[in-house]
Amino acid sequence: MKIILDAMGGDNAPEAAVRGALEAKKAHGVDILLVGRGLEILRAVEACGEKTLPAGIEIRDASEVVEISDDPATAFKKKKDSSLTVGLNLLKNGEGDAFVSAGSTGALLAGATLVVKRIRGIRRAVMGPVIPTASGRAILCDCGANAECTPEYLLQFAYLGSYYAKRVLGVENPRVALLNIGAEEEKGDTLRHEAYQVLREAGEAGRIRFTGNIEADAAMLGGADVIVADGFTGNIMLKSLEGTAKFLMKELKKVFLSSTKTKLAAGLVKGNLAEMKKLLDPSEIGGTPFLGISKPVIKAHGSSDARAFSNAILRAKEYAASGLIQDIEANIDLMKMEKV
């Protein structure tokens, strides 16, 4: 399997991307095609202690870089020789099995949609981050790609998330819930009311396991495997989770460093704290899939370090091997609402 990696995307490019690629090659056994400014990539390889490119790692030169300041909607078109644009075209042309980038989210989404294209019948691609919960993990669909949605979009998000949970996360019969301000059927606005009805119909037909509305706190306690939301609401939930995790770890550190007694206690639970920190660390997940695109595209965090890139490459490998896209293509007719 070959993963295409945008070596120039992200705050720490290209060294973090290159170091992550080298780690992923050893740990995950995938070939990697690094896309970007060749000389800079080679210098990064040398900085990692390698005199030459290891077997299974190649470079494809791309002279331009999509910057965060560039217009996301047009950057990949205006900069046709950017690492992002070249990488997406390589994926489109079958020169790799998946594409990973820590570059501009908007430019990556626009490029993936217009270059690689959506699966036929999918209305909108969705960002589906995997988040930790009290019972394990859940996928949140959407977390920011689609601020304004229709009931049909949310129906498709439910299917996309359900297939991902089953194929990639290994959940046999994933529970799908609609993020809302209350668990009761009558809660929420018009979009939530209409989405609830179509999701319930899909559940009653046995196509998904719809369990109803869910509030954010219940979702975090493990009440669902797939959390369906419009991108505006989902993004607020995701950022609140990330902020709470950082706040919690900061406060715990203050508590354990407050006295000699608590420092001794910290030593006793050091391993447990490390596991907790790992659970809440976005670098452990590595990247977020763009579900609904015709080939696997993974968005890594802009501040990704080498470990995050290595894990993003692993996520890309899992996605490409999952058969998820074939599932969606085979069931696309179930994911459409009849026009009245």
C-alpha positions in Angstrom: 0.0 0.0 0.0 1.2 3.5 -0.8 0.2 6.6 1.1 0.7 10.1 -0.5 1.8 12.6 2.1 1.8 16.4 1.7 5.2 17.1 3.1 4.8 20.9 3.0 1.5 21.1 4.9 1.3 22.1 8.6 3.1 24.3 11.0 6.2 22.0 11.3 6.7 21.1 7.7 8.6 19.5 6.2 10.7 18.0 9.0 7.7 16.7 11.1 6.1 15.2 8.1 9.3 13.6 6.9 10.1 12.3 10.4 6.6 10.9 10.7 6.9 9.2 7.3 10.1 7.5 8.4 8.5 6.3 11.6 5.3 5.1 9.8 7.4 3.2 7.2 9.0 1.2 10.0 5.9 0.9 12.2 3.1 0.3 9.7 4.9 -1.2 6.7 3.5 1.2 4.1 5.2 2.8 1.1 5.1 6.6 1.2 5.2 9.2 -1.5 6.4 12.6 -0.1 5.1 15.5 -2.1 6.7 18.9 -1.9 9.9 20.9 -2.5 12.4 18.1 -3.2 15.5 19.8 -1.8 13.8 20.8 1.4 12.5 17.3 1.9 15.9 15.8 1.3 17.4 18.2 3.9 14.7 17.1 6.3 15.6 13.4 5.6 19.2 14.2 6.4 18.2 16.0 9.6 16.5 12.8 10.7 19.8 10.9 10.4 19.2 9.3 7.0 21.8 9.8 4.3 19.6 8.6 1.5 15.9 7.9 1.1 15.0 4.5 2.7 13.5 1.9 0.4 9.7 2.4 0.0 9.9 6.2 0.4 9.8 8.4 -2.7 9.7 12.1 -3.4 7.5 13.9 -6.0 8.6 17.5 -6.5 6.0 20.3 -6.1 7.3 23.9 -6.1 4.4 25.7 -4.4 2.8 25.6 -1.0 -0.8 26.4 -0.1 -0.5 28.9 2.8 -3.1 29.4 5.6 -3.6 33.0 4.3 -4.6 31.7 0.8 -8.3 31.7 -0.1 -9.3 28.0 0.6 -11.8 27.9 -2.2 -9.4 28.8 -4.9 -5.9 28.1 -3.6 -5.6 24.6 -5.0 -6.6 26.0 -8.5 -4.3 29.0 -8.4 -1.3 27.0 -7.1 -1.5 24.1 -9.4 2.0 23.0 -8.5 1.4 23.1 -4.8 2.1 20.0 -2.7 -1.6 19.8 -1.9 -2.8 20.0 -5.5 -0.2 17.7 -6.9 -0.9 15.2 -4.1 -4.6 15.1 -4.8 -4.0 14.6 -8.5 -1.7 11.7 -7.7 -4.5 10.2 -5.6 -7.0 10.8 -8.4 -4.8 9.2 -11.0 -4.3 6.0 -8.9 -0.6 6.6 -7.9 -1.4 6.1 -4.3 -4.1 4.6 -2.1 -4.8 7.5 0.2 -3.7 11.1 0.8 -2.7 12.8 4.0 -2.2 16.6 4.6 -1.9 18.9 7.6 -2.4 21.9 5.4 -5.4 24.2 5.1 -8.6 22.4 5.9 -10.7 24.5 3.6 -8.3 24.1 0.7 -8.0 20.4 1.3 -11.8 19.9 1.4 -12.3 22.0 -1.7 -9.5 20.2 -3.6 -10.7 16.8 -2.5 -14.2 17.6 -3.6 -13.3 19.1 -7.0 -10.2 17.0 -7.9 -10.8 13.6 -6.4 -14.6 14.2 -6.3 -17.4 12.9 -4.1 -18.8 9.5 -4.4 -21.7 9.7 -6.9 -24.9 10.5 -5.0 -23.2 11.9 -1.9 -24.4 15.5 -1.4 -21.6 16.8 0.8 -18.3 15.4 2.1 -18.2 15.2 5.9 -15.3 15.6 8.4 -15.6 12.7 10.8 -13.2 12.9 13.8 -13.0 10.0 16.2 -13.4 11.2 19.8 -12.8 9.4 23.1 -15.9 8.5 25.2 -16.4 6.8 28.5 -17.2 3.5 26.7 -14.4 3.8 24.0 -14.6 5.8 20.9 -17.3 7.5 18.7 -17.2 9.3 15.3 -18.6 12.8 15.1 -20.2 13.6 11.7 -19.8 16.6 10.9 -17.3 18.7 12.8 -17.1 21.8 10.5 -17.2 21.0 6.8 -20.9 21.9 6.5 -22.2 24.7 8.7 -25.6 24.7 7.0 -27.3 21.3 6.4 -30.5 19.7 5.2 -32.2 16.6 6.6 -30.8 14.6 3.7 -27.2 15.7 4.5 -27.7 14.5 8.1 -29.2 11.2 6.9 -26.1 10.7 4.8 -23.8 11.7 7.6 -25.5 8.9 9.7 -24.8 6.3 7.0 -21.2 7.5 6.4 -20.4 7.5 10.2 -22.1 4.1 10.6 -20.1 2.5 7.9 -16.9 4.0 9.3 -17.6 2.8 12.8 -18.3 -0.7 11.5 -15.4 -1.0 9.0 -12.7 1.0 10.7 -13.5 1.1 14.4 -14.8 -2.5 14.5 -18.2 -1.7 16.0 -20.5 -4.5 14.9 -23.8 -2.7 15.1 -23.0 1.0 15.7 -25.5 3.1 17.6 -26.4 6.3 15.7 -27.7 9.3 17.6 -28.7 12.9 16.6 -26.9 15.6 18.6 -29.6 17.8 20.1 -30.5 20.0 23.0 -32.5 17.3 24.6 -33.2 13.6 24.3 -37.0 13.9 23.7 -38.2 13.6 20.1 -39.8 17.1 20.1 -36.6 18.9 21.1 -34.6 21.1 18.8 -35.3 23.3 15.7 -36.9 22.5 12.4 -33.8 20.8 11.0 -33.5 18.5 14.0 -37.2 17.6 13.8 -37.1 16.7 10.2 -33.7 14.9 10.5 -35.1 12.9 13.4 -38.0 11.6 11.2 -35.8 10.4 8.3 -33.3 8.9 10.7 -36.1 7.1 12.5 -37.4 5.8 9.2 -34.0 4.5 8.3 -33.8 2.8 11.7 -37.2 1.2 11.5 -36.2 -0.2 8.1 -33.2 -1.8 9.7 -30.6 0.2 7.6 -29.0 1.9 10.6 -29.3 1.5 14.4 -30.9 4.9 15.2 -31.3 5.4 19.0 -32.8 8.9 18.9 -31.6 12.3 20.1 -28.6 12.7 22.4 -27.2 15.6 24.4 -23.5 16.3 24.3 -22.9 15.1 27.9 -24.5 11.7 27.2 -22.5 11.4 24.0 -19.3 11.9 25.9 -20.4 9.2 28.4 -20.6 6.7 25.6 -24.2 6.9 24.6 -23.6 6.6 20.9 -21.0 5.2 18.4 -22.0 7.7 15.7 -22.9 11.3 16.6 -24.7 13.1 13.8 -24.6 16.9 13.7 -24.4 19.8 11.3 -20.9 21.2 11.0 -21.6 24.3 13.1 -22.9 22.4 16.1 -20.4 19.5 15.7 -17.4 22.0 15.6 -18.5 23.6 18.9 -18.8 20.2 20.5 -15.3 19.1 19.2 -13.6 22.4 20.3 -15.3 22.3 23.7 -14.0 18.7 24.2 -10.5 19.7 23.2 -10.5 22.8 25.4 -11.9 20.9 28.4 -9.2 18.2 28.0 -6.5 20.8 28.0 -8.0 22.6 31.0 -8.4 19.3 32.9 -4.8 18.3 32.3 -3.6 21.8 33.3 -5.6 21.7 36.6 -4.5 18.2 37.4 -0.9 19.3 37.0 -1.5 22.2 39.4 -3.1 19.9 42.0 -0.3 17.3 41.9 2.5 20.0 42.1 0.8 21.9 45.0 2.6 20.2 47.9 5.1 17.5 48.8 2.3 15.1 49.6 0.6 15.6 46.2 3.9 15.3 44.4 4.4 11.9 46.1 0.9 10.9 45.0 1.7 12.0 41.5 4.6 9.6 41.4 2.3 6.8 42.4 -0.2 7.5 39.6 2.2 8.7 37.0 1.5 5.7 34.7 -2.3 6.2 35.0 -2.0 9.9 34.2 0.1 9.2 31.2 -2.6 6.9 29.9 -5.2 9.5 30.5 -3.2 12.2 28.7 -2.7 9.8 25.8 -6.5 9.2 25.6 -7.1 13.0 25.3 -4.2 13.7 23.0 -5.3 14.4 19.3 -1.9 13.2 18.1 -2.9 9.7 19.1 -5.7 9.7 16.5 -3.5 11.5 14.0 -6.1 12.6 11.5 -9.7 13.1 10.5 -11.2 11.3 7.4 -13.1 13.2 4.8 -16.0 10.8 4.4 -17.9 10.8 1.1 -14.9 11.5 -1.1 -14.3 8.8 -3.7 -10.8 8.0 -2.4 -9.4 8.2 1.2 -8.3 11.7 2.2 -7.1 12.3 5.8 -6.7 15.7 7.4 -4.0 15.9 10.0 -3.9 18.7 12.6 -2.0 21.8 11.5 0.3 21.5 14.5 1.1 17.8 13.9 4.4 16.5 15.1 6.1 13.4 13.8 4.0 11.1 16.0 0.8 12.7 14.8 1.9 12.3 11.1 2.8 8.7 11.7 -0.6 8.0 13.3 -2.3 9.9 10.4 -0.6 7.6 8.0 -1.9 4.6 10.0 -5.4 6.1 9.8 -5.0 6.4 6.0 -3.8 2.8 5.8 -6.8 1.6 7.8 -9.2 3.6 5.8 -7.8 2.5 2.4 -8.0 -1.2 3.5 -11.4 -1.1 5.1 -13.7 -1.4 2.1 -15.7 1.5 3.4 -16.0 3.4 0.1 -17.2 0.2 -1.6 -19.9 -0.1 1.1 -21.1 3.4 0.4 -21.1 3.0 -3.3 -23.1 -0.2 -3.0 -25.8 1.4 -0.7 -26.0 4.9 -2.1 -29.6 4.5 -3.1 -30.6 3.9 0.5 -29.0 7.2 1.4 -31.1 9.5 -0.7 -34.4 11.1 0.2 -37.2 10.9 -2.3 -38.1 14.3 -3.8 -41.7 15.4 -3.3 
